[in-house]
């Protein structure tokens, strides 16, 4: 009877430990990679603790950021280069020259096989990078310059904010690139002339694209089936960065000159809330669970953390000089160097259970 009481307790303790260890892998928070333009670096924030866990140096003029869907790579633009970061070591493993010194926006396709870089200035192009070889495999000419870009959820189209000049007339537009042929298949006029379109994002369903008209102080809503503007939503002054939550119900826009974030209800295309943040907010990104919003405040040298349920700032994190972080800068998974791989944790937990069973068997024999 004494032995029968001990066996369940020993086993349950081991099983409980194994479950806790396994749960740690599942519940691990993602990491935010903040490109610091003046600091020539990337600050890595653990979103569980909201603390900078490391700083990656040697990234000249860091601007745009994009993480692949598996969380293994983060791509950063700066000074005409694309820097490839291995998240397991948080180190730069490749540097790829792209089209011109003003490389800005960057995006990764859903499979992680292609990265697209928007080249501003006279380059006015999009560089297409093969991630298996870390080389440019195509260059697509667009308008008078390229700023922000986003890839559709199915990976078939790339949306690029740019401008044009035709017959003495100038205007703002979105160039739509066919990812299979790497060619522009249509352009969509947006905002006012010289509206300076910047950030763009595509809804999780792929049916809508939202873009920030910097000089137009508005957000254009595009129906991707007809490639037409179906709504224009007033924003704060000089909207720049833009993000959408995983449910597709809210769009978040940073307003540089207002030092605010506009929250847009996508069902009605109206501003549902305005959140005050630090000076000159640029980059904005949502966590994979949609509960937190991170905003890079360029002049404040800090990141604001926003609770999306209450639309309030719940924390401020100091980072490097001139945080820009233009794009999807939150990696969906933790760097393995900072968090053991789930398979290792599960194996460790299983080992604990087996060890407990072995000890119980030994004690039974001894008794």
Buried (B, 14 or more C-beta within 10 A) or exposed (E): EEEEEEBEEBBEEBBEBBEEBBEBBEEBBBBBBBBBBBBBBBBBBBBEEBEBBBBBEEBEBBBBBBBBBEBBBBBBBBBBBBBBBBBBEBEBEBBBEBBBBBBBBBBBBBEBEBBBBBBBBEBBBBBBBBBEEBEBEBBBBBBBBBBBBBBBBEBBBBBBBBBBEEEEEEBBBBBBBBBEEBEBEEBBBBBBEEBBBBBBBBBEEBBBBBBBBBBBBBBBBBBBEEBEBEBBBEBBEBBBBBBBBEEBBBBBBBBBBBBBBBBBBBEEBEBBBBBEBBEBBBBBBBBBEBBBBBBBBBBBBBBBBBBBEEBEBEBBBEBBEBBBBBBBBBBBBBBBBBBBEBEEBBBBBBEBBEEBBEEBEEEEEEE
